[in-house]
């Protein structure tokens, strides 16, 4: 049957990959940070307080005070390319596209702010992608990260008539590919330092403790990642001690412990003088790794008596990092490519 002369041209037959990260303000100023925090902290997966209670607190207090503090923090890590999280995630998408070639169309999106997930899924659909892999770049599963990203996919599905076949990347917290990539990259960074660290702190983003009691596997996933990394370093760096902690506490609720800032201070007070910190729960460097660990972590360590400190970078778009992402994506595309 011939198409009508005015039938729109529709591309088909393509495969798409959408790399997803958390999100970032558009600029390091109060207005942009307020818009970002308003969206982020309104997510029911992120703040599990009834909205009728939480929204007045958010609008009346948090969004009046926190943007100024956060904007100052962002200003310390902002670059000519913009937010570190934004340009590292974009670089990962470009690198993956180069590795996959014509096999798939690769885009990246943020769960909060831009580029928005719905807009990038629309672009993939318009480009002819009838099969799309959504790949949240969170090694450890959490309702506030992985599940929230899938919520955004579900909301997109509800509003679209024409839909592709969809797959999602599962958590890879204990995948040998990730442990190998992290160990190789972190060991190389440690080897390039001008000091031999006594302690490696593996810092994961914090979550309220109640999420563990409610069944969120995040804490268990972090502990297993840390254990497997610790075992790898025990084989290659037997003199290096390894500790696990959780950062970025917010509000008055009890959070997962031990807290990273406490661990840094206590270890320095106990005589540790040479420390490195790594963030194996982050696929890309961001405010939390650069400012919270790299700047404030160093200040806390030196104030408590430490002398040598380094915050190791995330995998980002390094060769080890891209080897990992490519392998995970190709595995999930099996049968499609």
C-alpha positions as CSV (number, residue, x, y, z in Angstrom):
1,X,0.0,0.0,0.0
2,X,1.4,3.4,-1.0
3,X,1.7,6.1,1.6
4,X,-0.3,9.3,1.1
5,X,1.7,12.1,-0.4
6,X,1.4,14.1,2.8
7,X,2.5,11.3,5.1
8,X,5.3,12.5,7.4
9,X,8.7,10.8,7.0
10,X,9.3,8.5,10.0
11,X,12.7,7.0,10.6
12,X,12.8,3.4,11.9
13,X,15.1,0.5,12.5
14,X,17.6,2.2,14.8
15,X,18.8,1.2,18.3
16,X,19.3,3.9,21.0
17,X,21.2,4.1,24.3
18,X,20.4,6.8,26.9
19,X,23.0,7.3,29.6
20,X,21.4,8.9,32.6
21,X,23.0,10.7,35.5
22,X,21.5,12.6,38.5
23,X,21.5,16.3,37.4
24,X,23.1,19.6,38.0
25,X,22.1,23.3,38.0
26,X,22.6,25.2,34.7
27,X,24.9,27.8,36.4
28,X,26.6,28.3,39.8
29,X,24.2,31.0,41.0
30,X,21.3,31.0,43.5
31,X,18.6,31.1,40.9
32,X,19.8,28.1,38.9
33,X,20.6,26.1,42.1
34,X,17.1,27.0,43.5
35,X,15.4,25.6,40.3
36,X,17.5,22.4,40.5
37,X,16.9,21.9,44.2
38,X,13.2,22.5,43.8
39,X,12.9,19.7,41.3
40,X,15.3,17.4,43.0
41,X,13.9,17.8,46.5
42,X,10.3,17.5,45.3
43,X,10.9,14.0,44.1
44,X,9.0,11.7,46.4
45,X,11.7,9.1,45.9
46,X,14.3,11.5,47.3
47,X,12.4,12.9,50.2
48,X,9.9,10.4,51.6
49,X,7.9,12.8,53.7
50,X,4.3,13.4,52.9
51,X,4.1,16.3,50.4
52,X,1.5,18.2,52.5
53,X,4.2,18.3,55.3
54,X,7.3,18.6,53.2
55,X,6.4,21.2,50.6
56,X,5.8,24.1,53.1
57,X,9.2,23.2,54.6
58,X,10.9,23.1,51.2
59,X,9.4,26.3,49.9
60,X,9.4,28.2,53.1
61,X,12.8,27.3,54.5
62,X,15.1,25.0,52.4
63,X,14.8,26.9,49.1
64,X,15.3,30.2,51.0
65,X,18.6,29.2,52.6
66,X,20.3,26.3,50.9
67,X,20.7,27.7,47.4
68,X,23.1,30.4,48.6
69,X,25.3,27.8,50.3
70,X,25.1,25.3,47.4
71,X,25.8,28.1,44.8
72,X,29.0,28.9,46.7
73,X,30.0,25.3,46.6
74,X,29.2,25.0,42.9
75,X,31.3,28.1,42.2
76,X,34.3,26.4,43.5
77,X,34.1,23.5,41.1
78,X,32.6,25.2,38.0
79,X,34.7,25.2,34.9
80,X,34.8,26.8,31.4
81,X,32.9,23.7,30.3
82,X,30.3,24.1,33.0
83,X,29.3,21.7,35.7
84,X,31.7,18.8,36.1
85,X,28.9,16.3,36.2
86,X,27.5,17.7,33.0
87,X,30.7,17.7,30.9
88,X,31.9,14.3,32.3
89,X,28.5,12.6,31.4
90,X,28.5,14.3,28.0
91,X,32.1,13.0,27.4
92,X,31.0,9.5,28.4
93,X,28.2,9.6,25.8
94,X,30.5,10.9,23.1
95,X,33.1,8.2,23.9
96,X,30.5,5.5,23.9
97,X,29.2,6.7,20.6
98,X,32.7,6.5,19.1
99,X,33.1,3.0,20.4
100,X,29.7,1.7,19.2
101,X,29.8,3.5,15.8
102,X,26.8,2.9,13.7
103,X,25.6,0.1,16.0
104,X,23.5,2.5,18.1
105,X,22.7,6.2,18.7
106,X,23.9,7.4,22.0
107,X,22.5,10.3,24.0
108,X,22.8,11.4,27.6
109,X,20.3,12.9,30.0
110,X,19.9,14.1,33.6
111,X,17.1,13.0,35.9
112,X,16.8,16.6,37.1
113,X,17.1,19.7,34.9
114,X,18.8,19.5,31.5
115,X,19.2,17.7,29.2
116,X,15.8,16.2,30.3
117,X,15.2,12.5,30.0
118,X,11.8,12.9,28.2
119,X,13.4,15.3,25.6
120,X,16.3,12.9,24.9
121,X,14.0,9.9,24.6
122,X,11.9,11.9,22.2
123,X,15.0,12.7,20.2
124,X,16.0,9.0,20.0
125,X,12.5,8.1,18.9
126,X,12.6,10.8,16.2
127,X,16.0,9.5,15.1
128,X,14.3,6.1,14.3
129,X,15.2,4.2,17.5
130,X,12.7,1.4,17.9
131,X,14.7,-0.2,20.6
132,X,16.2,1.9,23.5
133,X,18.4,0.9,26.4
134,X,18.1,3.3,29.3
135,X,21.3,3.1,31.3
136,X,21.3,4.8,34.7
137,X,25.0,5.3,35.7
138,X,24.4,4.3,39.3
139,X,26.5,1.2,40.2
140,X,24.5,0.6,43.4
141,X,20.7,0.5,43.3
142,X,18.7,3.0,45.4
143,X,15.1,4.0,45.2
144,X,16.2,7.6,45.2
145,X,18.5,7.2,42.1
146,X,17.8,4.2,39.9
147,X,14.1,3.9,40.7
148,X,13.6,7.6,40.3
149,X,15.2,7.5,36.8
150,X,12.8,4.6,35.9
151,X,9.9,6.7,37.2
152,X,10.9,9.3,34.7
153,X,10.8,6.7,31.9
154,X,7.4,5.5,33.1
155,X,6.1,9.1,33.1
156,X,7.4,9.5,29.5
157,X,5.7,6.3,28.5
158,X,2.3,7.5,29.8
159,X,2.4,10.5,27.6
160,X,3.5,9.0,24.3
161,X,1.5,7.2,21.7
162,X,4.3,5.6,19.7
163,X,6.7,3.7,22.0
164,X,9.9,1.8,21.4
165,X,10.9,-1.5,23.0
166,X,12.7,-0.6,26.2
167,X,15.4,-2.2,28.3
168,X,17.2,-0.8,31.4
169,X,20.7,-1.3,32.7
170,X,20.6,-3.2,36.0
171,X,22.9,-2.3,39.0
172,X,26.5,-3.4,38.6
173,X,27.8,-2.9,42.1
174,X,29.4,-6.3,42.3
175,X,30.1,-6.9,38.6
176,X,33.7,-8.2,38.2
177,X,34.0,-5.7,35.3
178,X,33.4,-2.8,37.6
179,X,35.6,-4.0,40.4
180,X,38.4,-4.6,38.0
181,X,38.0,-1.2,36.3
182,X,37.8,0.6,39.7
183,X,40.8,-1.3,41.1
184,X,42.9,-0.7,38.1
185,X,42.1,3.0,37.9
186,X,42.4,3.8,41.6
187,X,45.7,1.8,41.9
188,X,47.1,3.8,39.0
189,X,46.1,7.1,40.7
190,X,47.6,6.0,44.0
191,X,50.8,5.0,42.2
192,X,51.1,8.4,40.6
193,X,51.0,10.2,44.0
194,X,54.1,11.7,45.6
195,X,53.3,9.9,48.9
196,X,52.3,6.4,50.0
197,X,48.8,6.5,51.6
198,X,48.2,4.6,54.8
199,X,44.4,4.6,54.4
200,X,41.9,4.5,51.5
201,X,38.5,5.7,52.4
202,X,35.7,4.5,50.1
203,X,33.0,7.1,50.4
204,X,29.5,6.5,49.1
205,X,26.6,9.0,48.9
206,X,24.5,8.8,52.1
207,X,20.9,7.9,52.5
208,X,18.6,8.1,55.5
209,X,19.0,5.0,57.7
210,X,15.2,4.3,57.5
211,X,15.6,3.4,53.8
212,X,17.6,0.4,54.8
213,X,15.0,-0.7,57.3
214,X,12.3,-0.3,54.6
215,X,14.1,-2.7,52.3
216,X,16.2,-0.5,50.0
217,X,19.3,-2.6,49.0
218,X,21.6,0.4,48.6
219,X,23.5,0.0,51.9
220,X,24.1,-3.7,51.1
221,X,25.2,-2.9,47.6
222,X,27.7,-0.3,48.8
223,X,29.1,-2.6,51.4
224,X,29.6,-5.3,48.8
225,X,31.4,-2.9,46.4
226,X,33.6,-1.8,49.3
227,X,34.4,-5.4,50.3
228,X,35.3,-6.5,46.8
229,X,37.5,-3.5,46.3
230,X,39.1,-4.0,49.7
231,X,39.9,-7.6,48.7
232,X,41.4,-6.5,45.4
233,X,43.6,-3.9,47.2
234,X,44.6,-6.5,49.9
235,X,46.2,-8.5,47.1
236,X,48.1,-5.5,45.4
237,X,48.5,-3.1,48.3
238,X,48.7,-5.2,51.5
239,X,49.9,-2.3,53.7
240,X,47.0,-0.1,52.7
241,X,44.0,0.0,55.1
242,X,40.5,0.4,53.6
243,X,37.5,2.1,55.3
244,X,33.9,2.6,54.2
245,X,31.8,5.6,54.9
246,X,28.8,7.7,53.7
247,X,28.7,11.4,52.8
248,X,26.3,14.2,52.2
249,X,24.1,14.1,55.2
250,X,21.0,16.4,55.0
251,X,18.4,17.3,57.6
252,X,17.8,16.0,61.1
253,X,17.1,12.3,60.3
254,X,19.6,9.6,61.1
255,X,21.7,8.7,58.1
256,X,23.8,5.7,57.1
257,X,27.0,5.6,59.1
258,X,29.8,6.1,59.6
259,X,29.8,9.6,58.1
260,X,32.7,10.4,55.8
261,X,33.6,13.7,57.5
262,X,33.7,11.9,60.9
263,X,35.9,9.1,59.6
264,X,38.3,11.6,58.1
265,X,38.6,13.5,61.4
266,X,38.8,10.4,63.6
267,X,41.4,8.7,61.5
268,X,43.6,11.8,61.5
269,X,43.1,12.1,65.2
270,X,44.2,8.4,65.6
271,X,47.5,9.1,63.8
272,X,46.8,8.6,60.1
273,X,48.8,11.2,58.3
274,X,48.5,10.0,54.7
275,X,45.0,9.4,53.3
276,X,43.3,9.0,50.0
277,X,39.5,9.1,49.4
278,X,37.6,7.6,46.5
279,X,33.9,7.6,45.6
280,X,33.0,4.2,44.0
281,X,29.3,5.0,43.9
282,X,29.8,7.9,41.4
283,X,30.4,7.2,37.7
284,X,31.4,10.9,37.1
285,X,33.0,13.5,39.2
286,X,30.6,16.1,40.6
287,X,30.1,18.6,43.4
288,X,30.1,15.8,46.0
289,X,33.4,14.3,44.9
290,X,35.3,17.5,44.1
291,X,34.0,20.0,46.6
292,X,32.8,17.8,49.5
293,X,35.6,15.3,49.4
294,X,38.4,17.1,47.6
295,X,38.1,20.5,49.3
296,X,36.2,20.1,52.6
297,X,37.7,16.6,53.1
298,X,41.2,18.0,52.8
299,X,40.4,20.8,55.2
300,X,39.0,18.4,57.8
301,X,41.9,16.1,57.5
302,X,44.6,18.7,57.8
303,X,42.8,20.5,60.6
304,X,42.8,17.2,62.5
305,X,46.6,16.7,62.0
306,X,46.8,14.9,58.6
307,X,49.7,15.9,56.3
308,X,49.1,14.2,52.9
309,X,45.7,13.9,51.3
310,X,44.2,13.2,47.9
311,X,40.7,12.8,46.6
312,X,40.9,10.3,43.7
313,X,38.9,11.0,40.6
314,X,36.0,8.9,39.4
315,X,36.2,6.7,36.3
316,X,34.7,9.4,34.1
317,X,35.5,9.0,30.4
318,X,38.9,7.4,31.1
319,X,39.8,4.3,29.2
320,X,39.0,2.1,32.2
321,X,35.7,3.8,32.7
322,X,34.7,3.5,29.0
323,X,35.8,-0.1,28.8
324,X,33.3,-0.7,31.7
325,X,30.4,1.3,30.2
326,X,30.9,-0.2,26.7
327,X,31.0,-3.8,28.1
328,X,27.9,-3.3,30.2
329,X,26.0,-1.6,27.4
330,X,26.9,-4.3,24.8
331,X,25.9,-7.0,27.2
332,X,22.4,-5.4,27.7
333,X,22.1,-4.9,23.9
334,X,22.6,-8.6,23.3
335,X,20.0,-9.9,20.8
336,X,19.5,-6.4,19.5
337,X,22.9,-6.0,18.0
